[in-house]
Amino acid sequence: MSTEKPLFSRGWSPAILWMLVIFTLSSMPGSAFPKIRVFGISGIAHTFEYWLLGVLLLRSFLHSFPEKTIFMLALLAAGTAILFGISDEFHQLFVPGRCSELGDVIVDAIAAILGILLYVRKTAFSPNKK
């Protein structure tokens, strides 16, 4: 009898749940958000969302494919986060009061890549590294 857990519960739950949070927030009509006129609040939100998504995706890929190089998995995590960001912006075209912006995709991509790079740097120099 195998004690191995299914792939979903072994490392993908946080990433998938976070993607659902992002999708849910993107599904809210523009009128559901307060009219805050603070410069950059949207950019800050996108940065946090995709920084964390990049980290969670990398952790999921590391857990699922430990035999692969960190470089390959970082590229895979970044690509996945960027594709999700593109699909999220496309999805917003169909949400009342929302729009799709190339600038958001760029912020999402940069944030995901920075999150991944910081995570790689942290784990590469961790004293607990095997």
C-alpha positions, 0 to 999 in steps of 0.5 A: 500500500502506497503512502504517497499523497496525490499530486494536488495535496503534495504541493500544488494546493497553495498555488492553485488556491492563490490562483483562485483568489486572483481569479475571484478578485478579477471577476469582481466588477469594477464598481465593487472596488472603492474609488481610491485615488491613490497613485500606484495602488493597482500596481502594488496589488498586482506586484503582491499577487504575482510575487506570491504566485511566482513563489508558490508555483516554484515551490510546487514545481520543486516539490513535483520535479525534484530531479530537475534543475532549479533553473529549469523549474524557475523558468517553468514557474515564471512562464506559468505565472506570466501565462496566468497573468495574460489569461487573467487580463483577457478574462477581465475584458468580459467583466463589467467595469474592468479592462485589460491592460498591457501594463498590468501584464508587465507588472505581473511578469516582473513581480513573478520573476522577482519573487522567483529570483528572491526565493531561489537566492534564499534557498540557494544560500540557506544553511538548511540546504541539503 
